[in-house]
């Protein structure tokens, strides 16, 4: 991955072997802040207002609970395009 691609961010769920794991044109993303998925982008294309307000519990193997665990992220009140980590669950 080149420096420009690194600056664009990596999308949550992108395959590790994907030569272009960054955001795609025409898609909508939220930046994940803190926790095990810090710095990744979450594709929220097609999500309705209620789903966006609720945030997400995202599967991750690198959180507190390992395989099968989830990292919880919620929109930042002052900047809903950034979602802050709220903790992990099994």
MODELLER restraints for C-alpha pairs under 7 A, 6 or more apart:
rsr = mdl.restraints
at = mdl.atoms
rsr.add(forms.Gaussian(group=physical.xy_distance, feature=features.Distance(at['CA:1:A'], at['CA:19:A']), mean=6.96, stdev=0.5))
rsr.add(forms.Gaussian(group=physical.xy_distance, feature=features.Distance(at['CA:5:A'], at['CA:22:A']), mean=6.48, stdev=0.5))
rsr.add(forms.Gaussian(group=physical.xy_distance, feature=features.Distance(at['CA:8:A'], at['CA:22:A']), mean=6.17, stdev=0.5))
rsr.add(forms.Gaussian(group=physical.xy_distance, feature=features.Distance(at['CA:8:A'], at['CA:23:A']), mean=6.99, stdev=0.5))
rsr.add(forms.Gaussian(group=physical.xy_distance, feature=features.Distance(at['CA:9:A'], at['CA:22:A']), mean=5.51, stdev=0.5))
rsr.add(forms.Gaussian(group=physical.xy_distance, feature=features.Distance(at['CA:9:A'], at['CA:39:A']), mean=6.99, stdev=0.5))
rsr.add(forms.Gaussian(group=physical.xy_distance, feature=features.Distance(at['CA:9:A'], at['CA:40:A']), mean=6.22, stdev=0.5))
rsr.add(forms.Gaussian(group=physical.xy_distance, feature=features.Distance(at['CA:9:A'], at['CA:41:A']), mean=6.51, stdev=0.5))
rsr.add(forms.Gaussian(group=physical.xy_distance, feature=features.Distance(at['CA:10:A'], at['CA:21:A']), mean=5.29, stdev=0.5))
rsr.add(forms.Gaussian(group=physical.xy_distance, feature=features.Distance(at['CA:10:A'], at['CA:22:A']), mean=4.53, stdev=0.5))
rsr.add(forms.Gaussian(group=physical.xy_distance, feature=features.Distance(at['CA:10:A'], at['CA:23:A']), mean=6.91, stdev=0.5))
rsr.add(forms.Gaussian(group=physical.xy_distance, feature=features.Distance(at['CA:10:A'], at['CA:40:A']), mean=5.32, stdev=0.5))
rsr.add(forms.Gaussian(group=physical.xy_distance, feature=features.Distance(at['CA:10:A'], at['CA:41:A']), mean=6.01, stdev=0.5))
rsr.add(forms.Gaussian(group=physical.xy_distance, feature=features.Distance(at['CA:11:A'], at['CA:21:A']), mean=5.96, stdev=0.5))
rsr.add(forms.Gaussian(group=physical.xy_distance, feature=features.Distance(at['CA:11:A'], at['CA:22:A']), mean=5.50, stdev=0.5))
rsr.add(forms.Gaussian(group=physical.xy_distance, feature=features.Distance(at['CA:11:A'], at['CA:23:A']), mean=6.15, stdev=0.5))
rsr.add(forms.Gaussian(group=physical.xy_distance, feature=features.Distance(at['CA:11:A'], at['CA:40:A']), mean=5.55, stdev=0.5))
rsr.add(forms.Gaussian(group=physical.xy_distance, feature=features.Distance(at['CA:11:A'], at['CA:41:A']), mean=4.54, stdev=0.5))
rsr.add(forms.Gaussian(group=physical.xy_distance, feature=features.Distance(at['CA:11:A'], at['CA:42:A']), mean=5.89, stdev=0.5))
rsr.add(forms.Gaussian(group=physical.xy_distance, feature=features.Distance(at['CA:12:A'], at['CA:40:A']), mean=5.62, stdev=0.5))
rsr.add(forms.Gaussian(group=physical.xy_distance, feature=features.Distance(at['CA:12:A'], at['CA:41:A']), mean=5.66, stdev=0.5))
rsr.add(forms.Gaussian(group=physical.xy_distance, feature=features.Distance(at['CA:12:A'], at['CA:42:A']), mean=5.38, stdev=0.5))
rsr.add(forms.Gaussian(group=physical.xy_distance, feature=features.Distance(at['CA:14:A'], at['CA:21:A']), mean=5.53, stdev=0.5))
rsr.add(forms.Gaussian(group=physical.xy_distance, feature=features.Distance(at['CA:27:A'], at['CA:43:A']), mean=6.92, stdev=0.5))
rsr.add(forms.Gaussian(group=physical.xy_distance, feature=features.Distance(at['CA:27:A'], at['CA:45:A']), mean=5.55, stdev=0.5))
rsr.add(forms.Gaussian(group=physical.xy_distance, feature=features.Distance(at['CA:28:A'], at['CA:43:A']), mean=5.85, stdev=0.5))
rsr.add(forms.Gaussian(group=physical.xy_distance, feature=features.Distance(at['CA:28:A'], at['CA:44:A']), mean=5.56, stdev=0.5))
rsr.add(forms.Gaussian(group=physical.xy_distance, feature=features.Distance(at['CA:28:A'], at['CA:45:A']), mean=4.85, stdev=0.5))
rsr.add(forms.Gaussian(group=physical.xy_distance, feature=features.Distance(at['CA:29:A'], at['CA:41:A']), mean=5.92, stdev=0.5))
rsr.add(forms.Gaussian(group=physical.xy_distance, feature=features.Distance(at['CA:29:A'], at['CA:42:A']), mean=5.25, stdev=0.5))
rsr.add(forms.Gaussian(group=physical.xy_distance, feature=features.Distance(at['CA:29:A'], at['CA:43:A']), mean=4.54, stdev=0.5))
rsr.add(forms.Gaussian(group=physical.xy_distance, feature=features.Distance(at['CA:29:A'], at['CA:44:A']), mean=5.44, stdev=0.5))
rsr.add(forms.Gaussian(group=physical.xy_distance, feature=features.Distance(at['CA:30:A'], at['CA:41:A']), mean=5.52, stdev=0.5))
rsr.add(forms.Gaussian(group=physical.xy_distance, feature=features.Distance(at['CA:30:A'], at['CA:42:A']), mean=5.14, stdev=0.5))
rsr.add(forms.Gaussian(group=physical.xy_distance, feature=features.Distance(at['CA:30:A'], at['CA:43:A']), mean=6.72, stdev=0.5))
rsr.add(forms.Gaussian(group=physical.xy_distance, feature=features.Distance(at['CA:30:A'], at['CA:44:A']), mean=6.94, stdev=0.5))
rsr.add(forms.Gaussian(group=physical.xy_distance, feature=features.Distance(at['CA:30:A'], at['CA:81:A']), mean=5.04, stdev=0.5))
rsr.add(forms.Gaussian(group=physical.xy_distance, feature=features.Distance(at['CA:30:A'], at['CA:82:A']), mean=5.61, stdev=0.5))
rsr.add(forms.Gaussian(group=physical.xy_distance, feature=features.Distance(at['CA:30:A'], at['CA:83:A']), mean=6.59, stdev=0.5))
rsr.add(forms.Gaussian(group=physical.xy_distance, feature=features.Distance(at['CA:31:A'], at['CA:39:A']), mean=6.43, stdev=0.5))
rsr.add(forms.Gaussian(group=physical.xy_distance, feature=features.Distance(at['CA:31:A'], at['CA:40:A']), mean=6.09, stdev=0.5))
rsr.add(forms.Gaussian(group=physical.xy_distance, feature=features.Distance(at['CA:31:A'], at['CA:41:A']), mean=4.63, stdev=0.5))
rsr.add(forms.Gaussian(group=physical.xy_distance, feature=features.Distance(at['CA:31:A'], at['CA:42:A']), mean=6.35, stdev=0.5))
rsr.add(forms.Gaussian(group=physical.xy_distance, feature=features.Distance(at['CA:31:A'], at['CA:81:A']), mean=6.44, stdev=0.5))
rsr.add(forms.Gaussian(group=physical.xy_distance, feature=features.Distance(at['CA:31:A'], at['CA:82:A']), mean=4.76, stdev=0.5))
rsr.add(forms.Gaussian(group=physical.xy_distance, feature=features.Distance(at['CA:31:A'], at['CA:83:A']), mean=6.00, stdev=0.5))
rsr.add(forms.Gaussian(group=physical.xy_distance, feature=features.Distance(at['CA:32:A'], at['CA:38:A']), mean=5.32, stdev=0.5))
rsr.add(forms.Gaussian(group=physical.xy_distance, feature=features.Distance(at['CA:32:A'], at['CA:39:A']), mean=5.55, stdev=0.5))
rsr.add(forms.Gaussian(group=physical.xy_distance, feature=features.Distance(at['CA:32:A'], at['CA:40:A']), mean=5.51, stdev=0.5))
rsr.add(forms.Gaussian(group=physical.xy_distance, feature=features.Distance(at['CA:32:A'], at['CA:41:A']), mean=5.99, stdev=0.5))
rsr.add(forms.Gaussian(group=physical.xy_distance, feature=features.Distance(at['CA:32:A'], at['CA:42:A']), mean=6.99, stdev=0.5))
rsr.add(forms.Gaussian(group=physical.xy_distance, feature=features.Distance(at['CA:32:A'], at['CA:82:A']), mean=6.10, stdev=0.5))
rsr.add(forms.Gaussian(group=physical.xy_distance, feature=features.Distance(at['CA:32:A'], at['CA:83:A']), mean=5.00, stdev=0.5))
rsr.add(forms.Gaussian(group=physical.xy_distance, feature=features.Distance(at['CA:32:A'], at['CA:84:A']), mean=6.16, stdev=0.5))
rsr.add(forms.Gaussian(group=physical.xy_distance, feature=features.Distance(at['CA:33:A'], at['CA:39:A']), mean=5.95, stdev=0.5))
rsr.add(forms.Gaussian(group=physical.xy_distance, feature=features.Distance(at['CA:33:A'], at['CA:82:A']), mean=6.69, stdev=0.5))
rsr.add(forms.Gaussian(group=physical.xy_distance, feature=features.Distance(at['CA:33:A'], at['CA:83:A']), mean=5.85, stdev=0.5))
rsr.add(forms.Gaussian(group=physical.xy_distance, feature=features.Distance(at['CA:33:A'], at['CA:84:A']), mean=4.83, stdev=0.5))
rsr.add(forms.Gaussian(group=physical.xy_distance, feature=features.Distance(at['CA:33:A'], at['CA:85:A']), mean=6.07, stdev=0.5))
rsr.add(forms.Gaussian(group=physical.xy_distance, feature=features.Distance(at['CA:34:A'], at['CA:84:A']), mean=6.22, stdev=0.5))
rsr.add(forms.Gaussian(group=physical.xy_distance, feature=features.Distance(at['CA:34:A'], at['CA:85:A']), mean=5.29, stdev=0.5))
rsr.add(forms.Gaussian(group=physical.xy_distance, feature=features.Distance(at['CA:35:A'], at['CA:85:A']), mean=5.44, stdev=0.5))
rsr.add(forms.Gaussian(group=physical.xy_distance, feature=features.Distance(at['CA:36:A'], at['CA:62:A']), mean=6.05, stdev=0.5))
rsr.add(forms.Gaussian(group=physical.xy_distance, feature=features.Distance(at['CA:36:A'], at['CA:63:A']), mean=5.42, stdev=0.5))
rsr.add(forms.Gaussian(group=physical.xy_distance, feature=features.Distance(at['CA:53:A'], at['CA:75:A']), mean=6.59, stdev=0.5))
rsr.add(forms.Gaussian(group=physical.xy_distance, feature=features.Distance(at['CA:54:A'], at['CA:74:A']), mean=6.53, stdev=0.5))
rsr.add(forms.Gaussian(group=physical.xy_distance, feature=features.Distance(at['CA:55:A'], at['CA:73:A']), mean=5.56, stdev=0.5))
rsr.add(forms.Gaussian(group=physical.xy_distance, feature=features.Distance(at['CA:55:A'], at['CA:74:A']), mean=4.26, stdev=0.5))
rsr.add(forms.Gaussian(group=physical.xy_distance, feature=features.Distance(at['CA:55:A'], at['CA:75:A']), mean=6.04, stdev=0.5))
rsr.add(forms.Gaussian(group=physical.xy_distance, feature=features.Distance(at['CA:56:A'], at['CA:72:A']), mean=5.80, stdev=0.5))
rsr.add(forms.Gaussian(group=physical.xy_distance, feature=features.Distance(at['CA:56:A'], at['CA:73:A']), mean=5.43, stdev=0.5))
rsr.add(forms.Gaussian(group=physical.xy_distance, feature=features.Distance(at['CA:56:A'], at['CA:74:A']), mean=6.62, stdev=0.5))
rsr.add(forms.Gaussian(group=physical.xy_distance, feature=features.Distance(at['CA:57:A'], at['CA:70:A']), mean=5.64, stdev=0.5))
rsr.add(forms.Gaussian(group=physical.xy_distance, feature=features.Distance(at['CA:57:A'], at['CA:71:A']), mean=5.48, stdev=0.5))
rsr.add(forms.Gaussian(group=physical.xy_distance, feature=features.Distance(at['CA:57:A'], at['CA:72:A']), mean=4.34, stdev=0.5))
rsr.add(forms.Gaussian(group=physical.xy_distance, feature=features.Distance(at['CA:57:A'], at['CA:73:A']), mean=6.44, stdev=0.5))
rsr.add(forms.Gaussian(group=physical.xy_distance, feature=features.Distance(at['CA:58:A'], at['CA:70:A']), mean=5.04, stdev=0.5))
rsr.add(forms.Gaussian(group=physical.xy_distance, feature=features.Distance(at['CA:58:A'], at['CA:71:A']), mean=5.18, stdev=0.5))
rsr.add(forms.Gaussian(group=physical.xy_distance, feature=features.Distance(at['CA:58:A'], at['CA:72:A']), mean=6.32, stdev=0.5))
rsr.add(forms.Gaussian(group=physical.xy_distance, feature=features.Distance(at['CA:59:A'], at['CA:68:A']), mean=6.60, stdev=0.5))
rsr.add(forms.Gaussian(group=physical.xy_distance, feature=features.Distance(at['CA:59:A'], at['CA:69:A']), mean=5.87, stdev=0.5))
rsr.add(forms.Gaussian(group=physical.xy_distance, feature=features.Distance(at['CA:59:A'], at['CA:70:A']), mean=4.42, stdev=0.5))
rsr.add(forms.Gaussian(group=physical.xy_distance, feature=features.Distance(at['CA:59:A'], at['CA:71:A']), mean=6.50, stdev=0.5))
rsr.add(forms.Gaussian(group=physical.xy_distance, feature=features.Distance(at['CA:60:A'], at['CA:67:A']), mean=6.66, stdev=0.5))
rsr.add(forms.Gaussian(group=physical.xy_distance, feature=features.Distance(at['CA:60:A'], at['CA:68:A']), mean=6.88, stdev=0.5))
rsr.add(forms.Gaussian(group=physical.xy_distance, feature=features.Distance(at['CA:60:A'], at['CA:69:A']), mean=5.77, stdev=0.5))
rsr.add(forms.Gaussian(group=physical.xy_distance, feature=features.Distance(at['CA:60:A'], at['CA:70:A']), mean=5.56, stdev=0.5))
rsr.add(forms.Gaussian(group=physical.xy_distance, feature=features.Distance(at['CA:60:A'], at['CA:71:A']), mean=6.65, stdev=0.5))
rsr.add(forms.Gaussian(group=physical.xy_distance, feature=features.Distance(at['CA:61:A'], at['CA:67:A']), mean=4.29, stdev=0.5))
rsr.add(forms.Gaussian(group=physical.xy_distance, feature=features.Distance(at['CA:61:A'], at['CA:68:A']), mean=6.57, stdev=0.5))
rsr.add(forms.Gaussian(group=physical.xy_distance, feature=features.Distance(at['CA:61:A'], at['CA:69:A']), mean=6.35, stdev=0.5))
rsr.add(forms.Gaussian(group=physical.xy_distance, feature=features.Distance(at['CA:63:A'], at['CA:69:A']), mean=6.50, stdev=0.5))
rsr.add(forms.Gaussian(group=physical.xy_distance, feature=features.Distance(at['CA:63:A'], at['CA:71:A']), mean=6.58, stdev=0.5))
rsr.add(forms.Gaussian(group=physical.xy_distance, feature=features.Distance(at['CA:63:A'], at['CA:88:A']), mean=6.49, stdev=0.5))
rsr.add(forms.Gaussian(group=physical.xy_distance, feature=features.Distance(at['CA:64:A'], at['CA:88:A']), mean=6.20, stdev=0.5))
rsr.add(forms.Gaussian(group=physical.xy_distance, feature=features.Distance(at['CA:65:A'], at['CA:89:A']), mean=6.70, stdev=0.5))
rsr.add(forms.Gaussian(group=physical.xy_distance, feature=features.Distance(at['CA:65:A'], at['CA:90:A']), mean=5.48, stdev=0.5))
rsr.add(forms.Gaussian(group=physical.xy_distance, feature=features.Distance(at['CA:68:A'], at['CA:90:A']), mean=6.48, stdev=0.5))
rsr.add(forms.Gaussian(group=physical.xy_distance, feature=features.Distance(at['CA:69:A'], at['CA:88:A']), mean=6.97, stdev=0.5))
rsr.add(forms.Gaussian(group=physical.xy_distance, feature=features.Distance(at['CA:69:A'], at['CA:89:A']), mean=5.75, stdev=0.5))
rsr.add(forms.Gaussian(group=physical.xy_distance, feature=features.Distance(at['CA:69:A'], at['CA:90:A']), mean=4.40, stdev=0.5))
rsr.add(forms.Gaussian(group=physical.xy_distance, feature=features.Distance(at['CA:70:A'], at['CA:88:A']), mean=5.51, stdev=0.5))
rsr.add(forms.Gaussian(group=physical.xy_distance, feature=features.Distance(at['CA:70:A'], at['CA:89:A']), mean=5.29, stdev=0.5))
rsr.add(forms.Gaussian(group=physical.xy_distance, feature=features.Distance(at['CA:70:A'], at['CA:90:A']), mean=6.23, stdev=0.5))
rsr.add(forms.Gaussian(group=physical.xy_distance, feature=features.Distance(at['CA:71:A'], at['CA:87:A']), mean=6.01, stdev=0.5))
rsr.add(forms.Gaussian(group=physical.xy_distance, feature=features.Distance(at['CA:71:A'], at['CA:88:A']), mean=4.46, stdev=0.5))
rsr.add(forms.Gaussian(group=physical.xy_distance, feature=features.Distance(at['CA:71:A'], at['CA:89:A']), mean=6.60, stdev=0.5))
rsr.add(forms.Gaussian(group=physical.xy_distance, feature=features.Distance(at['CA:72:A'], at['CA:85:A']), mean=5.81, stdev=0.5))
rsr.add(forms.Gaussian(group=physical.xy_distance, feature=features.Distance(at['CA:72:A'], at['CA:86:A']), mean=5.35, stdev=0.5))
rsr.add(forms.Gaussian(group=physical.xy_distance, feature=features.Distance(at['CA:72:A'], at['CA:87:A']), mean=5.56, stdev=0.5))
rsr.add(forms.Gaussian(group=physical.xy_distance, feature=features.Distance(at['CA:72:A'], at['CA:88:A']), mean=5.92, stdev=0.5))
rsr.add(forms.Gaussian(group=physical.xy_distance, feature=features.Distance(at['CA:73:A'], at['CA:83:A']), mean=5.59, stdev=0.5))
rsr.add(forms.Gaussian(group=physical.xy_distance, feature=features.Distance(at['CA:73:A'], at['CA:84:A']), mean=5.25, stdev=0.5))
rsr.add(forms.Gaussian(group=physical.xy_distance, feature=features.Distance(at['CA:73:A'], at['CA:85:A']), mean=4.45, stdev=0.5))
rsr.add(forms.Gaussian(group=physical.xy_distance, feature=features.Distance(at['CA:73:A'], at['CA:86:A']), mean=5.55, stdev=0.5))
rsr.add(forms.Gaussian(group=physical.xy_distance, feature=features.Distance(at['CA:74:A'], at['CA:83:A']), mean=4.97, stdev=0.5))
rsr.add(forms.Gaussian(group=physical.xy_distance, feature=features.Distance(at['CA:74:A'], at['CA:84:A']), mean=5.46, stdev=0.5))
rsr.add(forms.Gaussian(group=physical.xy_distance, feature=features.Distance(at['CA:74:A'], at['CA:85:A']), mean=6.68, stdev=0.5))
rsr.add(forms.Gaussian(group=physical.xy_distance, feature=features.Distance(at['CA:74:A'], at['CA:86:A']), mean=6.93, stdev=0.5))
rsr.add(forms.Gaussian(group=physical.xy_distance, feature=features.Distance(at['CA:75:A'], at['CA:81:A']), mean=6.90, stdev=0.5))
rsr.add(forms.Gaussian(group=physical.xy_distance, feature=features.Distance(at['CA:75:A'], at['CA:82:A']), mean=6.01, stdev=0.5))
rsr.add(forms.Gaussian(group=physical.xy_distance, feature=features.Distance(at['CA:75:A'], at['CA:83:A']), mean=4.18, stdev=0.5))
rsr.add(forms.Gaussian(group=physical.xy_distance, feature=features.Distance(at['CA:75:A'], at['CA:84:A']), mean=6.24, stdev=0.5))
rsr.add(forms.Gaussian(group=physical.xy_distance, feature=features.Distance(at['CA:76:A'], at['CA:82:A']), mean=5.82, stdev=0.5))
rsr.add(forms.Gaussian(group=physical.xy_distance, feature=features.Distance(at['CA:76:A'], at['CA:83:A']), mean=5.38, stdev=0.5))
rsr.add(forms.Gaussian(group=physical.xy_distance, feature=features.Distance(at['CA:76:A'], at['CA:84:A']), mean=6.01, stdev=0.5))
